Amino acid sequence: MKSIHRTIESSIRYYSKKYPVIAVTGPRQSGKTTMLKNMLPDYTYLNLEDPLLREFALNSPKEFFLSYPGKLILDEVQQTPLLFSFIQAKVDATGKMGQYILSGSQNFQLMENITQSLAGRVALFKLLPYDLRELKQSGLLTDDYLELLVKGCYPALYNRAITPKVFFSNYIQTYVEKDLKQLLEVRDLRQFRKFLSLCAARCGHLLNLNSLANDCGISQPTAKAWISVLESSYIIYLLQPHYANFNKRVIKTPKLYFYDTGLLCHLLKITQASGISMHTLKGSIFENFALSELIKQNEHQYLHADFSFWRDSSGHEVDLLTYLDDRLSVTEVKTTETIKDDFFKDINYFSALEGSHVAKKNLIYTGDYSYKKNGMHVTSWKDTNLLIK
């Protein structure tokens, strides 16, 4: 199995000298355990999904820490909420930096415990599936963007040569059994799988909870709860609308995307690259890819950028706005290899409204070459990592 260097490692090492606790979250199977074990060999690794270890930690937390006095990686630590108070007491008493590395796949539970016990003592990181930079540096990036969209970027697809159909079938089943049953009371798992597929069919569209609920045969509050769990488990991403001020939002509804296009394509029953070419959602899938790639670059480089989209009542729309260090980048995504001048009209319209706030204008397309045209950065899908800074 080839070990792939994760971009986020350098930031974790740096901030482990600044904070007593590091927390690493992200979707299941994004490579958190492998990365932490490889980069921190001097830490003792403990997986709290182990029932005997978890029972020890829950029933005798004081003895648990006496048994492991050194630096610890506590994986799936949300399983043992009582430990967070003991961790707080220990780091306050010792003042040591990088004493504990906490990892978990259920962001809601992990963050709830962190905010209650470890506020101000922890640096938070998100490890997502591979980004393009990581795939390029490892020689694993395909030249066919359609193939990449169908395969997705989960490490097991590259490290263990598992087919996307097998991987995502097992992923959904495992996710439903592990996370959903722990966080929600779901009586009909088939209904939830239908809900997932309905979300996939709406990728890149405004989130309409009433429509989702009606099509799935569930209540609107249930649909809202399921969306929340999918979001906190890094299955879906809700892109919020941009507004000029807090009183006059142009639009109030977020747009729904998936963190990984491989999972998205699996839910849409697309199993081959050729299946995307004529699919009615081809443009939405590529737009989803562009957004998810920039989100991954942002998290892995620890940049703390903010993302949004813009749409007005007249139909003008910009796919993605990125705020980073008081700089605003505006980005359009086009599923084409031929660039036309009218592709720039909405970006130019928005830029005229925002004036000097816009520092960079981008267009991501499916071609192979990146260049500048009329003040616009026309960027190949292969080079989306260049747009985040």
Secondary structure, DSSP 8 states (H G I E B T S, - for coil): ------TTHHHHHHHTTT-SEEEEE--TTSSHHHHHHHH-TTSEEEETTSHHHHHHHHH-HHHHHHH--S-EEEETGGG-TTHHHHHHHHHHHH--TT-EEEEES-HHHHHHHHHHH-TTTEEEEE--S--HHHHHHTT---S-HHHHHHH---HHHHHS---HHHHHHHHHHHHIIIIIHHHS--S-HHHHHHHHHHHHHTTTSB--HHHHHHHHT--HHHHHHHHHHHHHTTSEEEE-B-BSSSS-BS----EEEES-HHHHHHHTT--STHHHHT-TTHHHHHHHHHHHHHHHHHHHTT---EEEEEE-TTS-EEEEEEEETTEEEEEEEE--SS--GGGGHHHHHHHHHHGGGEEEEEEEESSS--EEETTEEEEEGGGGGGG--
